[in-house]
Amino acid sequence: MTLSALIAQSAHQLDAAHTAGKLSFGHGTTHAADEAAWLVLWKLGLPLDTDVSDEAHHTSPSAEQVAHVQAFIAHRIASRKPAAYLTQEAWLQGVSFYIDERAIVPRSLIAEVLAEGSIDPWLDPHTSRVLDLCTGNGSLGILAALAYPDITVLGLDLSKDALAVAQINIERHGLAGRMTLAESDGLAKADGVFDLILCNPPYVNAQSMSELPAEFKAEPALALAGGQDGMDFIRHMLCDAPAHMRDNAVLVLEIGHERDHFEAAFPNLDVIWLSTSAGDDQVLLLTRQAITESAVTP
């Protein structure tokens, strides 16, 4: 069997499982073809940018390799584990990150606004300190450090397990001198003030949590569940944030599909919505002044 045929066969299996409601994507891929290519190439130890259509430049997998790939695809379907957990690797904006079940699979749309410079017009020219709140595996803080070479980053998370994964990624990207971590319930351990706060918090409302596909339920619920309306963490964070923001600081917040709940909870906030590949209503920017003037209460 050729490599392209093996990928096509795997894509067919994944697509059939997805159509039957027995598989969900969303942890690095959005459809069967991409996930099949990822899993097959990874299992065969081939670069993920391999041109599978150019059969003359790579050897067809052996019968034993085909059997191993087929078993791997079957395991993905049966286990319902996100592909990123199986490969222990995920990407944001082309940057590779280590990941395992101790932390949520990185997929924040904030990565896009960092890479595209969408928030640059709101940043003070002398921005030097960035806080990555709910850092998870550390990916957003690392992307910020890569985008802005002169900053330092503090990553906070309530989960010791997630912080252990984040430390792996900090060392992997050679950022031990610029990014540090601390265990913190919200902003409790945020030392001093910051020029930029990035936050991809738990924001999934209770009803949506109960309806999540199995792949999402394989992730730590602490990183997803935001209470009845999804805003529990955000309420407390917005109350505490101004004390940790310089006068010209901004906060970039992801809320996913919770815009209605967000606006119901914070009707007086002067919000700047940022464009992403998922639309213009999932990531927002708040100035310190906007947060202060809104008089948010927990």
WOMO-V834199 format. One record per pair of residues at least 4 apart in sequence whose C-alpha atoms are under 6 Angstrom apart, sorted by the first residue. I is the first residue (numbers start at 0). J is the second residue. If there is no record, write none. Layout:
BEGIN
I & J
I & J
END
This chain:
BEGIN
1 & 59
2 & 59
3 & 51
6 & 35
6 & 36
9 & 35
10 & 14
10 & 31
10 & 32
10 & 35
13 & 31
14 & 31
16 & 21
16 & 22
17 & 21
17 & 22
17 & 23
24 & 29
25 & 29
28 & 34
31 & 35
35 & 39
36 & 40
38 & 42
40 & 45
41 & 45
60 & 64
74 & 78
75 & 79
79 & 214
80 & 214
81 & 214
83 & 87
83 & 88
83 & 89
84 & 99
87 & 97
87 & 98
87 & 99
88 & 96
88 & 97
88 & 98
89 & 95
89 & 96
90 & 94
90 & 95
90 & 96
101 & 160
101 & 161
102 & 135
102 & 136
102 & 161
103 & 218
111 & 115
112 & 116
112 & 117
126 & 194
127 & 150
128 & 150
128 & 151
128 & 152
128 & 193
128 & 194
129 & 152
129 & 193
129 & 195
129 & 196
130 & 152
130 & 153
130 & 196
131 & 140
131 & 154
131 & 197
132 & 154
132 & 155
132 & 198
133 & 155
133 & 156
133 & 200
134 & 154
134 & 155
134 & 156
135 & 161
136 & 161
136 & 164
136 & 165
137 & 165
143 & 147
144 & 148
151 & 177
151 & 178
152 & 178
153 & 178
153 & 179
153 & 180
154 & 180
155 & 180
155 & 181
155 & 182
155 & 183
156 & 182
156 & 183
157 & 182
157 & 183
157 & 184
169 & 174
169 & 175
170 & 175
174 & 178
183 & 187
183 & 188
192 & 243
192 & 244
192 & 245
193 & 244
193 & 245
194 & 245
194 & 248
195 & 248
195 & 249
195 & 250
196 & 250
197 & 251
198 & 252
199 & 253
201 & 222
201 & 223
201 & 224
201 & 225
202 & 224
202 & 225
202 & 229
202 & 230
203 & 223
203 & 224
203 & 225
203 & 229
204 & 225
204 & 226
204 & 227
204 & 228
204 & 229
205 & 226
205 & 227
220 & 224
225 & 229
225 & 230
225 & 231
226 & 231
233 & 237
234 & 297
235 & 297
236 & 240
238 & 295
241 & 287
244 & 248
248 & 287
249 & 285
249 & 286
249 & 287
250 & 284
250 & 285
251 & 283
251 & 284
252 & 282
252 & 283
253 & 281
253 & 282
254 & 281
255 & 281
262 & 266
267 & 293
268 & 293
269 & 289
270 & 285
271 & 283
271 & 284
272 & 283
273 & 279
273 & 282
273 & 283
274 & 278
274 & 279
END
